[in-house]
Structure formats: structure tokens, C-alpha cells
Amino acid sequence: MASPEPSGLSQARVKLIVPTYNGGAVWKACAQSIADAVAASFAHIEVLVVDSSSADDTVGVAAAHGFAVHNVDPATFDHGGTRNLAAGIGPAPDILVFMTQDAVFDAPLALDALLHAFDDQAVAVAYGRQLPHRDANPLAAHARLFNYPAQSYVAGAADRATRGIKAVFASNSFAAYRYTVFLELGGFPEKSIVSEDMYLAARAALAGHKIAYVAAAAVRHSHNYSPTEEFRRYFDIGVFHHDEAWISQAFGGAGGEGKRFILSELRYLARNAPLWVPRACLHNALKIIGYKLGKQYPMLPHAWRRRLSMHKRYWAP
């Protein structure tokens, strides 16, 4: 039996955007889950795939599901700029939804659950819960459980004292934006190494809008990172926080949250996977080193910045 229609959702025009590049098997699962969610939705949804010249059947999978495809040169891809480009293609929507090619809806109605957050006119940004993939290792599983709890909330600038930087957390692996506010704030930064989602959420909060975390809107999305990949990822996060220092100045730094994460992870592993504790210690040490180096990246030679980074194209001249 279908769920009752969320208020106003049948009038909503939604553009769902997915950047892709050689998506492989997980993209096939993602695309099928998107098609199922669109079929189950009360909203009018257009799906746009922005593909960076994939060499596999990524575009064919998108076309088979009836998704529109826009091709971009992989050398020009940027986390913020490419999403801004996609947002401007076609008719203006009421709501923009962004997903990544490796996020799979846990249930078709997860999409409408996220869209329903915009019934609250104060909400400008909403993001869903991320559950670990079925093959997630214990470190990846804990990271999802820690960062994406079972309780929903709505936060804004007034919550910085209690939530700190988490008040403006968001993830474009599954997030949505009120289009009028997206335009008002100028969208994502045109060049961003990572965290374009947090950038826009923080700007929205400072402009008086709210960010909603919707636990009922769940996707499966996780990564079994190697220790080296964790280092590179946190180097890039450090670069972002250096360049966008205003976010930590307005909402607090990530240090307290990092300590909470490590303690939570150790408790989780002690109960569920004690043999992973040494691996967790290695990962966390490399995260801290990577982050601190990233925050000091202007002191590093340009060649070293690129060498230490996960997103190497960001450093191209």
C-alpha cells in the first residue's frame, strides 16, 4: 500500500544529479535504485547524469534507465564547479538533489523522505542517512554509524554552541538544496578540493536558513579505504579547512569531533572486531598527520601537494 502523499510534493519539480566516471557494478545498482525511487515518488523528478568520459558502460546504463546524460571533459571536473554546471542545465527546479554513483537507495521511498524536509520553509539543505555497504569492513561500518545516527534533526547557526561544526555538516552523496537559496548563495565554490556540501550548508546557516538531517532517507554508501587513502583524503580535508577557515571560525573546529570519533571507534571495535584495533590506530594516526599537513599546505612545494592529495587533478595548473 502506497504511503500518503507528503504535503505539496506532487507540485515539486526536482532535478536529481549524479556525477559519474566508470561507475561499474555499483553504479548499475545505484541507477536501478534511482529508477525505482523516481517511479515511487510523488514529485516530478528529472535525472541528469554528468559523465566524465567513462570508458565502461556507465553512460549506457544511464540511457537504459531513461536518464539524461551530459558529458564533460574529465580534465575540467571539479566537485563544486561541475555540480554548478549541472544545476544550470534545463528548466529550473524547486529542489536540487545530488547523489554519487556509489550510493544506493536503501528503499525507494527514501527519496521522498528527503524531499519532505522542504515542507519546512526554513530548511534550505537536507541530507540523508548513509548506511554501510554490505561489504563494508568494520572501520567503514563504524564511520557510517557514528556520522549518520538514527535520529533526525534540524539545525542552524543558533545550534553552533551545542552541535559545533556538525551543525553545518552535509554530504552530496545524498543531499538536496532549495533551488532559490542555492541561487541566492551562488551555489558551490567553483573550485573545491572536497566538502563543497559543507561550504554551502555553512553559508546557508549564516544566512538564516536551516539544515535538516533526515534519518529516514537512507542510502548505502561507504568506502573500505586503505591507510594511504585515508591519509590522502584527510590531507584534502585539511586543505579545505585552510582555504575556508571562516567555517571553523564561525562553527568551531573538528578537533573535538575527532576525539569523540576515535573513542567511539575503539569501543565499537572492542565489541565487534577487536583484531581491527591496531589497523584503526594506524588509520587514525595517518588521518591526523594528513589533516595537519593539509592545513599547512601553502608551506609545501607544489609537487608535494599533488603527491599527498587524493584529488590530484585539483592541483593541475
GIRA-V351651 format. One record per backbone hydrogen bond with DSSP energy under -0.5 kcal/mol. NH is the residue of the N-H (numbers start at 1). CO is the residue of the C=O. E is the energy in kcal/mol with one decimal. If there is no record, write none. Layout:
# GIRA-V351651
nh=NH co=CO e=E
nh=NH co=CO e=E
This chain:
# GIRA-V351651
nh=9 co=6 e=-1.8
nh=11 co=8 e=-1.1
nh=12 co=9 e=-1.2
nh=14 co=12 e=-0.6
nh=14 co=44 e=-3.1
nh=15 co=95 e=-2.2
nh=16 co=14 e=-0.5
nh=16 co=46 e=-3.1
nh=17 co=15 e=-0.6
nh=17 co=97 e=-3.3
nh=18 co=48 e=-2.4
nh=19 co=99 e=-0.7
nh=20 co=50 e=-2.7
nh=27 co=23 e=-1.1
nh=28 co=24 e=-1.4
nh=29 co=25 e=-1.8
nh=30 co=26 e=-2.5
nh=31 co=27 e=-3.4
nh=32 co=28 e=-2.1
nh=33 co=29 e=-2.1
nh=34 co=30 e=-2.3
nh=35 co=31 e=-2.5
nh=36 co=32 e=-2.2
nh=37 co=33 e=-2.1
nh=38 co=34 e=-2.8
nh=39 co=35 e=-2.1
nh=40 co=36 e=-1.6
nh=41 co=37 e=-1.0
nh=41 co=38 e=-0.5
nh=44 co=12 e=-2.3
nh=45 co=43 e=-0.7
nh=46 co=14 e=-2.6
nh=48 co=16 e=-3.1
nh=48 co=46 e=-0.5
nh=49 co=68 e=-3.1
nh=50 co=18 e=-2.0
nh=50 co=48 e=-0.5
nh=51 co=49 e=-0.7
nh=51 co=70 e=-1.9
nh=52 co=20 e=-2.4
nh=53 co=51 e=-1.0
nh=61 co=57 e=-2.5
nh=62 co=58 e=-1.9
nh=63 co=59 e=-2.7
nh=64 co=60 e=-2.3
nh=65 co=61 e=-1.1
nh=65 co=62 e=-0.7
nh=66 co=63 e=-1.6
nh=67 co=62 e=-2.3
nh=68 co=47 e=-2.2
nh=70 co=49 e=-2.9
nh=72 co=51 e=-2.6
nh=76 co=73 e=-2.1
nh=77 co=74 e=-0.9
nh=79 co=192 e=-0.8
nh=81 co=190 e=-0.9
nh=82 co=78 e=-1.9
nh=83 co=78 e=-0.6
nh=84 co=80 e=-2.2
nh=85 co=81 e=-2.3
nh=86 co=82 e=-2.3
nh=87 co=83 e=-2.2
nh=88 co=84 e=-1.2
nh=88 co=85 e=-0.7
nh=89 co=86 e=-1.4
nh=94 co=13 e=-3.0
nh=95 co=13 e=-2.0
nh=96 co=177 e=-2.7
nh=97 co=15 e=-3.0
nh=98 co=175 e=-3.2
nh=99 co=17 e=-2.3
nh=100 co=173 e=-1.2
nh=101 co=19 e=-0.7
nh=103 co=100 e=-1.8
nh=104 co=220 e=-1.9
nh=106 co=218 e=-2.4
nh=107 co=218 e=-0.6
nh=110 co=107 e=-1.9
nh=111 co=108 e=-1.1
nh=113 co=109 e=-1.9
nh=114 co=110 e=-1.7
nh=115 co=111 e=-2.3
nh=116 co=112 e=-2.2
nh=117 co=114 e=-1.4
nh=118 co=115 e=-1.8
nh=119 co=116 e=-1.9
nh=120 co=117 e=-1.3
nh=121 co=119 e=-0.8
nh=123 co=120 e=-1.9
nh=124 co=210 e=-2.6
nh=125 co=210 e=-1.6
nh=126 co=176 e=-2.4
nh=127 co=212 e=-2.4
nh=128 co=174 e=-2.2
nh=129 co=214 e=-1.0
nh=129 co=217 e=-1.8
nh=131 co=129 e=-0.6
nh=131 co=219 e=-3.4
nh=136 co=133 e=-1.9
nh=141 co=137 e=-2.7
nh=142 co=138 e=-2.3
nh=143 co=139 e=-2.0
nh=144 co=140 e=-1.6
nh=145 co=141 e=-2.0
nh=146 co=142 e=-2.7
nh=147 co=143 e=-2.3
nh=148 co=144 e=-1.9
nh=153 co=213 e=-1.7
nh=155 co=211 e=-2.9
nh=157 co=205 e=-0.6
nh=159 co=156 e=-1.9
nh=160 co=157 e=-1.5
nh=162 co=159 e=-0.7
nh=163 co=159 e=-3.1
nh=164 co=159 e=-0.6
nh=164 co=160 e=-1.4
nh=166 co=163 e=-1.6
nh=167 co=164 e=-1.8
nh=168 co=165 e=-1.5
nh=169 co=166 e=-1.3
nh=174 co=171 e=-1.8
nh=175 co=98 e=-2.1
nh=176 co=126 e=-3.2
nh=177 co=96 e=-2.6
nh=178 co=124 e=-2.5
nh=179 co=94 e=-2.4
nh=182 co=178 e=-2.5
nh=183 co=179 e=-2.4
nh=184 co=180 e=-2.2
nh=185 co=181 e=-2.4
nh=186 co=183 e=-1.2
nh=187 co=182 e=-2.4
nh=199 co=195 e=-2.0
nh=200 co=196 e=-1.8
nh=201 co=197 e=-2.3
nh=202 co=198 e=-2.8
nh=203 co=199 e=-2.0
nh=204 co=200 e=-2.5
nh=205 co=201 e=-2.4
nh=206 co=202 e=-2.3
nh=207 co=203 e=-1.2
nh=208 co=205 e=-1.7
nh=209 co=204 e=-2.6
nh=210 co=122 e=-2.5
nh=211 co=155 e=-3.2
nh=212 co=125 e=-3.0
nh=213 co=153 e=-3.2
nh=214 co=127 e=-2.6
nh=214 co=212 e=-0.6
nh=215 co=213 e=-0.7
nh=217 co=214 e=-1.3
nh=218 co=216 e=-1.1
nh=219 co=129 e=-2.4
nh=220 co=104 e=-3.2
nh=221 co=131 e=-2.9
nh=221 co=219 e=-0.6
nh=225 co=223 e=-1.4
nh=230 co=226 e=-2.3
nh=231 co=227 e=-2.1
nh=232 co=228 e=-2.4
nh=233 co=229 e=-2.6
nh=234 co=230 e=-2.4
nh=235 co=231 e=-2.0
nh=236 co=232 e=-1.9
nh=237 co=233 e=-1.8
nh=238 co=234 e=-2.2
nh=239 co=235 e=-2.0
nh=240 co=236 e=-2.3
nh=241 co=237 e=-2.4
nh=242 co=238 e=-1.9
nh=243 co=239 e=-2.5
nh=244 co=240 e=-2.6
nh=245 co=242 e=-0.9
nh=247 co=244 e=-1.9
nh=248 co=244 e=-0.5
nh=249 co=245 e=-2.0
nh=250 co=246 e=-2.0
nh=251 co=247 e=-2.7
nh=252 co=248 e=-2.1
nh=258 co=254 e=-2.3
nh=259 co=255 e=-2.0
nh=260 co=256 e=-2.0
nh=261 co=257 e=-2.2
nh=262 co=258 e=-2.3
nh=263 co=259 e=-2.2
nh=264 co=260 e=-2.3
nh=265 co=261 e=-2.9
nh=266 co=262 e=-2.3
nh=267 co=263 e=-2.0
nh=268 co=264 e=-2.5
nh=269 co=265 e=-2.8
nh=270 co=266 e=-2.3
nh=271 co=267 e=-1.5
nh=272 co=268 e=-2.4
nh=273 co=269 e=-2.1
nh=276 co=273 e=-2.2
nh=277 co=274 e=-1.7
nh=280 co=276 e=-2.5
nh=281 co=277 e=-2.2
nh=282 co=278 e=-2.0
nh=283 co=279 e=-2.6
nh=284 co=280 e=-2.8
nh=285 co=281 e=-2.2
nh=286 co=282 e=-2.2
nh=287 co=283 e=-2.4
nh=288 co=284 e=-2.3
nh=289 co=285 e=-2.3
nh=290 co=286 e=-2.9
nh=291 co=287 e=-2.9
nh=292 co=288 e=-2.4
nh=293 co=289 e=-2.5
nh=294 co=290 e=-2.6
nh=295 co=291 e=-2.2
nh=296 co=292 e=-0.8
nh=296 co=293 e=-0.7
nh=297 co=294 e=-1.6
nh=299 co=296 e=-2.2
nh=300 co=297 e=-2.1
nh=304 co=301 e=-0.7
nh=305 co=301 e=-1.8
nh=306 co=302 e=-1.9
nh=307 co=303 e=-1.8
nh=308 co=304 e=-2.3
nh=309 co=305 e=-1.0
nh=310 co=232 e=-0.9
nh=312 co=310 e=-1.1
nh=314 co=311 e=-1.2
nh=315 co=312 e=-1.5
nh=316 co=313 e=-1.6
